[in-house]
Amino acid sequence: MIRIRTALLLAASTLTAPATAREGSAVTVYVNANAFTADSADRVVDAFAVEGDHFVRVGTRADMAPYEKAGASLVDLHGAFVVPGLTDNHFHGIGGGDDVALVNVRTMDELVAALRTAAQGAPTDKPLLSNSDWHEAQLKEQRKPTWADLDKASTTVPIIVVRGGHSIFLNSAALKKYGITKATPVPAGGSIERGPDGELTGELVDNAKKLVPMPAPTPLSEKELIDTQTKMNSFGVTAVRVPGAFRKGQILDVYALAQKMEQAGTLSLRYTMLRPGPGFAGGTAEALKTGPQQDAGDEWVRIGGVKLMVDGGFEAARFTQPYAEPFGKNGTYYGIAVVPPEKTRADVMQLNRDGWRVAIHAAGDAGIDQALTAMEAASAEKPIKGKLWAIEHGFVINPAELKRMKALDVTASLQDHQYLAGPTEEKMWGRQRADRVTPAKSYWDAGLLVTGGTDAPVIPENPFWAMYYFASRDSISGGAYGPAEAITSRQRLIRMFTINYARMIGAEKVRGSIEPGKLADFAVIDTDLLTAPVAKIRDAAAVATYVGGRQVFAAGATK
């Protein structure tokens, strides 16, 4: 491995042109590779050539002879495993931020201690916020904080603990500041959570979060976008799809900043961005008529469609059967329709008329039914088959819904939430339902296009963890759930994160596989993902990453 890294670090010194096509650029030939191409035959080749930002030849060392004779640069990979650039189909940014970090806490006491430290000397007239990239599954107690827990950090400073994109948790000072009591009306599409005793827990879910006006985040900076691409490149990731929201900043702001970086030649991550649709802040039908439209942009930064939501996440995915007790509230709680079905139908039909590609967050089987019903109505008026529409997450789906997705030609956009949150899902939904969560094999067997991702920063952004989950169905702390739904074909597994992603965004003719004429996005990995034991996938790492023929990451390199 030292020889491989040395060769790649040397190559990095000669591949420093900006991230745009390079006219008249020299050819670089990579030999002694173990490269999975993800082409139609799933070929594995030992050599390929790159000129400018495209692959120009793929095959054997002998096939590269004309280039070598003409003086092409040569990189010996010493048998290293190579894949097309990895991707993330559902990415909101990397973790971290300006608020209280909880990502490394492992007990409720540590969570409280982190907040207590931050609250010391903090003003009592402004809320103290946490970053959102944590989950109770990382805690020894495997439970969410209550206002009573947060009061141990402070009873005078209003504390708002943010978790993912669906829940916030308030201490008593924050409940008082925002006037939230047992008498507060529950907003439609939301929940003000109560314990078994009927008292408030301090948790607000989905639309109930609107009861708390959150401070505007500081504007996303170019440095933060550079940090994002640097981190993702270090995992071998070359492209991400951002559905509706980025961790800091509105989609159009991120779109403009990424375009600015592209023009400056500093972009090293390709973005497909979905504008927020009706139901999101700034996602009105009128707003969508202004600004960049469907497919605006290029292979670096593109508008890929519109995102909608119909239900919530772990606490509010909407099912046809009630939640497990006590979360089922004596058989009365099925989850939340964050948007009424009739509005979803009207919105989807109008978006289809306007030429938008639609992706819908739908987690539970009732939510998926709501999404598909709207898609079917839209398609009856103007067919959507072949238009690359998608269901995001699709946690629990029934056989009839799989057939409906196939009939509509809808993509399954899946992520590895269960790897982190398996015990939470089991607790809230019951073991039988937890075993059916994110049934990747069933989606494949139904003939659907299946893609993989993480939903970062809700779930850690490591693609190898996601691959490991899909290959094993294992979770960090709950064991394996529904192992029959594992993706046992390694070729399929890799395709979920490469060529299938390209197909999902309509870019399969220009990227997603190692083939002549396609953009030279590829990653060198320290583990043979085709043959290594499943457990080794989790610990795999990128050795080097190339975007458009330019090396953007090398393990051990310093910048």
WOCORRA-V736353 format. One record per backbone hydrogen bond with DSSP energy under -0.5 kcal/mol. CO is the residue of the C=O (numbers start at 0). NH is the residue of the N-H. If there is no record, write none. Layout:
CO:NH / CO:NH
//
This chain:
0:4 / 1:5 / 2:6 / 3:7 / 4:8 / 5:9 / 6:10 / 7:11 / 8:12 / 9:12 / 9:13 / 10:13 / 10:14 / 11:14 / 13:15 / 17:19 / 20:22 / 21:24 / 25:51 / 26:72 / 27:49 / 28:30 / 28:74 / 29:47 / 30:76 / 31:78 / 33:35 / 33:81 / 34:36 / 34:44 / 35:83 / 36:513 / 38:41 / 42:36 / 44:34 / 45:32 / 46:58 / 47:29 / 48:55 / 48:56 / 49:27 / 50:53 / 52:519 / 53:50 / 54:516 / 56:48 / 58:45 / 58:46 / 59:63 / 60:63 / 61:64 / 63:66 / 63:67 / 64:68 / 65:69 / 66:71 / 67:70 / 72:28 / 74:30 / 74:76 / 76:79 / 79:33 / 80:524 / 81:35 / 82:522 / 85:237 / 85:238 / 87:240 / 89:454 / 91:246 / 99:130 / 101:104 / 105:139 / 106:110 / 107:111 / 108:112 / 109:113 / 110:114 / 111:115 / 112:116 / 113:117 / 114:118 / 115:119 / 116:119 / 118:121 / 126:128 / 127:159 / 128:99 / 131:133 / 131:163 / 134:137 / 135:138 / 138:141 / 145:149 / 146:150 / 146:171 / 147:151 / 148:151 / 149:152 / 149:153 / 155:157 / 157:127 / 158:170 / 159:129 / 159:161 / 160:168 / 162:165 / 162:166 / 165:205 / 166:162 / 167:203 / 168:160 / 170:174 / 171:175 / 172:176 / 173:177 / 174:179 / 175:178 / 178:180 / 180:183 / 184:186 / 186:189 / 188:206 / 190:192 / 190:204 / 192:200 / 192:201 / 194:197 / 198:194 / 200:146 / 201:169 / 202:192 / 203:167 / 204:190 / 204:207 / 205:208 / 206:209 / 207:210 / 208:211 / 210:212 / 211:213 / 220:224 / 221:225 / 222:226 / 223:227 / 224:228 / 225:229 / 226:230 / 227:231 / 228:232 / 229:233 / 231:234 / 231:236 / 232:235 / 233:541 / 235:85 / 237:269 / 238:87 / 239:271 / 240:90 / 240:242 / 241:243 / 241:273 / 248:245 / 249:252 / 249:253 / 250:254 / 251:255 / 252:256 / 253:257 / 254:258 / 255:259 / 256:260 / 257:261 / 258:262 / 259:263 / 260:264 / 260:265 / 260:266 / 261:264 / 264:18 / 269:239 / 270:301 / 271:241 / 272:274 / 272:303 / 272:304 / 273:243 / 274:306 / 276:279 / 279:282 / 283:287 / 285:288 / 286:289 / 292:295 / 295:302 / 299:270 / 300:297 / 301:272 / 301:303 / 302:294 / 304:274 / 305:358 / 306:276 / 307:360 / 309:337 / 309:338 / 312:316 / 315:311 / 315:335 / 316:318 / 317:365 / 317:366 / 323:326 / 323:327 / 325:328 / 327:331 / 327:332 / 331:333 / 332:322 / 333:318 / 334:333 / 335:311 / 335:337 / 339:342 / 339:343 / 340:344 / 341:345 / 342:346 / 343:347 / 344:348 / 345:349 / 346:350 / 347:351 / 348:352 / 349:353 / 350:355 / 351:354 / 356:305 / 357:389 / 358:307 / 358:360 / 359:361 / 359:391 / 360:309 / 360:310 / 361:393 / 362:395 / 363:367 / 364:368 / 365:369 / 366:370 / 367:371 / 368:372 / 369:373 / 370:374 / 371:375 / 372:376 / 373:377 / 374:378 / 375:379 / 376:380 / 377:380 / 377:381 / 383:386 / 388:410 / 389:359 / 389:391 / 390:412 / 391:361 / 391:393 / 394:437 / 397:400 / 397:401 / 398:402 / 399:403 / 400:404 / 401:405 / 402:406 / 403:407 / 404:408 / 404:409 / 405:408 / 410:390 / 410:412 / 411:413 / 411:450 / 412:392 / 413:452 / 415:418 / 415:419 / 416:419 / 416:420 / 417:421 / 418:475 / 420:424 / 421:425 / 422:426 / 423:427 / 424:428 / 425:429 / 427:323 / 429:433 / 430:434 / 432:435 / 433:436 / 435:438 / 437:439 / 438:442 / 439:443 / 440:444 / 441:445 / 442:447 / 443:446 / 447:449 / 448:411 / 450:413 / 451:88 / 452:415 / 454:457 / 455:91 / 460:462 / 461:465 / 462:466 / 463:467 / 464:468 / 465:469 / 466:470 / 467:471 / 468:472 / 469:486 / 472:480 / 474:478 / 481:484 / 482:485 / 484:440 / 485:487 / 487:489 / 488:492 / 489:493 / 490:494 / 491:495 / 492:496 / 493:496 / 494:497 / 494:499 / 494:500 / 495:451 / 496:86 / 497:501 / 498:502 / 499:503 / 500:504 / 501:506 / 501:507 / 502:505 / 506:509 / 506:510 / 509:518 / 512:514 / 514:517 / 517:54 / 518:520 / 519:521 / 519:548 / 520:84 / 521:545 / 522:82 / 522:524 / 523:542 / 523:543 / 524:80 / 526:528 / 527:530 / 527:531 / 532:535 / 532:536 / 533:536 / 533:537 / 534:538 / 535:538 / 536:539 / 540:525 / 542:554 / 543:523 / 544:551 / 544:552 / 545:521 / 546:549 / 549:546 / 552:544 / 553:556
//
